[in-house]
Amino acid sequence: MIDFVISTLIGNAPPKAVLPKARRLNTRLPHCVDKYLVRLRSNFLRHKIFDRLGEIHDNKLGRSKAEIAEELDKINDERKDYMLSAEKKCRRIKSGCIPFSPQASIWIRRSQVYRSLLRFHAGKIRNRGNLKRAARRCKIHSPFTLSLQEIRLRLRVCKQKCKYYSKKTVRIIFAAL
């Protein structure tokens, strides 16, 4: 019989279970893909990636394979950075729970405003102007006159609408398969 300490098997900090990363780019929308490609091409042209690759190919005589591989790896790392930059400029982060649609985004924003109103009533938000402006954009009239029960009721309706859109899209995805 052998006795092991759990920390020797797992370690002092076991790995955490994390949600998958949110996607930045929605490739189902053609205008998002086009915008991404335009930004990526402009980054490649601005930083002369294609010219530098051509120079490496033309000047490979008399150089070791390790030197060439090192230069290509450096350009590859830069290329990854430019791709991430183009993604970052094209879209906001979307969690993927509810695919993007104008109707779903309205209900998501309204639920955020109602949560902020609850936080305002709890004394955690001091800036009334920003909250009032956000409510006006979501077409919530006279937000500060709403009672806590009314805010909670409206928030519940918003959550139901968000669930509706997430279930509706799941059905559409499975129907497509």
C-alpha positions as a printed NumPy array, in Angstrom:
array([[  0.   ,   0.   ,   0.   ],
       [  1.341,   3.4  ,  -1.008],
       [  0.002,   6.673,   0.374],
       [  0.215,   9.794,  -1.796],
       [ -0.534,  13.36 ,  -0.891],
       [ -3.114,  14.797,  -3.26 ],
       [ -1.04 ,  17.921,  -3.875],
       [  1.761,  15.801,  -5.373],
       [ -0.649,  14.319,  -7.896],
       [ -2.695,  17.403,  -8.749],
       [ -0.445,  20.213,  -7.605],
       [ -1.13 ,  23.177,  -5.375],
       [ -3.278,  24.967,  -7.937],
       [ -5.462,  22.526,  -9.891],
       [ -6.666,  23.758, -13.285],
       [ -9.89 ,  25.753, -13.281],
       [-12.84 ,  24.874, -15.448],
       [-13.423,  27.861, -17.671],
       [-16.084,  28.675, -20.221],
       [-14.987,  28.63 , -23.858],
       [-13.728,  31.919, -25.2  ],
       [-16.233,  34.317, -26.632],
       [-16.001,  34.788, -30.356],
       [-15.176,  38.185, -31.752],
       [-16.103,  37.618, -35.351],
       [-19.486,  36.449, -36.587],
       [-18.663,  34.748, -39.881],
       [-22.317,  34.172, -40.769],
       [-22.71 ,  37.855, -41.604],
       [-21.001,  38.624, -44.929],
       [-20.337,  42.29 , -44.13 ],
       [-18.381,  41.277, -40.995],
       [-16.153,  38.936, -42.982],
       [-15.576,  41.587, -45.652],
       [-14.699,  44.199, -43.04 ],
       [-12.273,  41.761, -41.36 ],
       [-10.549,  40.915, -44.646],
       [-10.194,  44.583, -45.618],
       [ -8.574,  45.405, -42.28 ],
       [ -6.311,  42.348, -42.441],
       [ -5.149,  43.167, -45.978],
       [ -4.459,  46.771, -45.013],
       [ -2.374,  45.598, -42.039],
       [ -0.422,  43.217, -44.294],
       [  0.198,  45.943, -46.868],
       [  1.101,  48.587, -44.292],
       [  3.667,  46.318, -42.634],
       [  4.887,  44.868, -45.962],
       [  4.415,  41.222, -44.954],
       [  4.307,  39.964, -48.561],
       [  7.422,  41.927, -49.533],
       [  9.334,  40.592, -46.536],
       [  8.316,  37.016, -47.363],
       [  9.528,  37.557, -50.935],
       [ 12.867,  38.9  , -49.67 ],
       [ 13.349,  35.866, -47.454],
       [ 12.603,  33.578, -50.4  ],
       [ 14.943,  35.458, -52.766],
       [ 17.812,  35.735, -50.269],
       [ 17.84 ,  32.16 , -49.025],
       [ 21.147,  31.261, -50.694],
       [ 24.083,  31.154, -48.29 ],
       [ 21.879,  31.146, -45.191],
       [ 21.124,  28.286, -42.887],
       [ 17.678,  26.772, -42.611],
       [ 17.543,  27.756, -38.929],
       [ 17.997,  31.457, -39.772],
       [ 15.312,  31.312, -42.438],
       [ 12.942,  29.443, -40.107],
       [ 13.558,  32.022, -37.385],
       [ 12.667,  34.894, -39.699],
       [  9.56 ,  33.08 , -40.954],
       [  8.453,  32.42 , -37.362],
       [  8.866,  36.101, -36.558],
       [  6.697,  37.069, -39.529],
       [  4.154,  34.394, -38.553],
       [  3.887,  35.86 , -35.047],
       [  3.339,  39.306, -36.516],
       [  0.666,  37.879, -38.83 ],
       [ -1.2  ,  36.432, -35.827],
       [ -1.089,  39.82 , -34.113],
       [ -2.506,  41.513, -37.207],
       [ -5.312,  38.939, -37.397],
       [ -6.232,  39.55 , -33.753],
       [ -6.114,  43.293, -34.326],
       [ -8.465,  43.008, -37.312],
       [-10.862,  40.853, -35.268],
       [-10.791,  43.348, -32.434],
       [-11.625,  46.243, -34.732],
       [-14.443,  44.446, -36.543],
       [-16.798,  43.244, -33.833],
       [-17.58 ,  43.488, -30.197],
       [-17.17 ,  40.414, -28.09 ],
       [-20.219,  38.182, -28.235],
       [-20.634,  35.356, -25.77 ],
       [-22.308,  33.059, -28.255],
       [-25.283,  32.219, -26.027],
       [-27.648,  34.185, -28.242],
       [-26.636,  34.725, -31.868],
       [-26.709,  38.332, -32.965],
       [-29.999,  39.762, -34.136],
       [-31.364,  43.299, -33.753],
       [-34.317,  42.085, -31.668],
       [-32.15 ,  40.066, -29.298],
       [-29.729,  42.961, -28.826],
       [-32.608,  45.261, -27.848],
       [-33.747,  42.897, -25.102],
       [-30.199,  42.298, -23.885],
       [-29.588,  46.059, -23.591],
       [-32.879,  46.606, -21.814],
       [-32.083,  43.904, -19.268],
       [-28.705,  45.568, -18.667],
       [-30.427,  48.903, -18.035],
       [-32.922,  47.319, -15.626],
       [-30.059,  45.659, -13.732],
       [-28.341,  49.036, -13.537],
       [-31.554,  50.575, -12.195],
       [-31.614,  47.94 ,  -9.462],
       [-28.007,  48.781,  -8.642],
       [-28.927,  52.484,  -8.607],
       [-31.698,  51.854,  -6.091],
       [-29.205,  49.883,  -3.988],
       [-26.912,  52.935,  -3.942],
       [-24.109,  51.403,  -6.009],
       [-24.462,  53.727,  -9.018],
       [-24.149,  57.45 ,  -8.48 ],
       [-24.188,  58.825, -12.022],
       [-27.848,  59.356, -12.893],
       [-27.078,  60.993, -16.23 ],
       [-25.463,  57.952, -17.849],
       [-28.22 ,  55.696, -16.573],
       [-30.925,  58.061, -17.8  ],
       [-29.267,  58.277, -21.235],
       [-29.008,  54.486, -21.504],
       [-32.677,  54.13 , -20.514],
       [-33.698,  56.715, -23.117],
       [-31.792,  54.81 , -25.817],
       [-33.639,  51.627, -24.832],
       [-36.958,  53.506, -24.905],
       [-37.569,  53.131, -21.164],
       [-39.578,  56.192, -20.146],
       [-39.119,  57.8  , -16.696],
       [-36.815,  55.103, -15.302],
       [-36.33 ,  56.7  , -11.871],
       [-40.057,  56.716, -11.103],
       [-40.333,  52.927, -11.471],
       [-40.724,  50.944,  -8.261],
       [-38.43 ,  48.026,  -7.43 ],
       [-41.24 ,  45.537,  -8.095],
       [-41.904,  47.072, -11.503],
       [-38.201,  46.958, -12.4  ],
       [-37.943,  43.308, -11.324],
       [-41.06 ,  42.44 , -13.336],
       [-39.692,  44.137, -16.448],
       [-36.324,  42.444, -15.949],
       [-38.078,  39.076, -15.761],
       [-39.829,  39.821, -19.069],
       [-36.493,  40.751, -20.654],
       [-34.953,  37.479, -19.475],
       [-37.88 ,  35.538, -20.933],
       [-37.409,  37.289, -24.276],
       [-33.675,  36.507, -24.232],
       [-34.462,  32.841, -23.478],
       [-36.939,  32.854, -26.352],
       [-34.285,  34.047, -28.785],
       [-31.699,  31.552, -27.52 ],
       [-34.179,  28.631, -27.783],
       [-35.384,  29.809, -31.186],
       [-31.848,  29.909, -32.575],
       [-30.999,  26.496, -31.108],
       [-34.04 ,  25.065, -32.927],
       [-32.926,  26.73 , -36.16 ],
       [-29.39 ,  25.354, -35.805],
       [-30.601,  21.796, -35.161],
       [-33.076,  22.041, -38.04 ],
       [-30.209,  22.998, -40.336],
       [-28.218,  19.921, -39.313]])
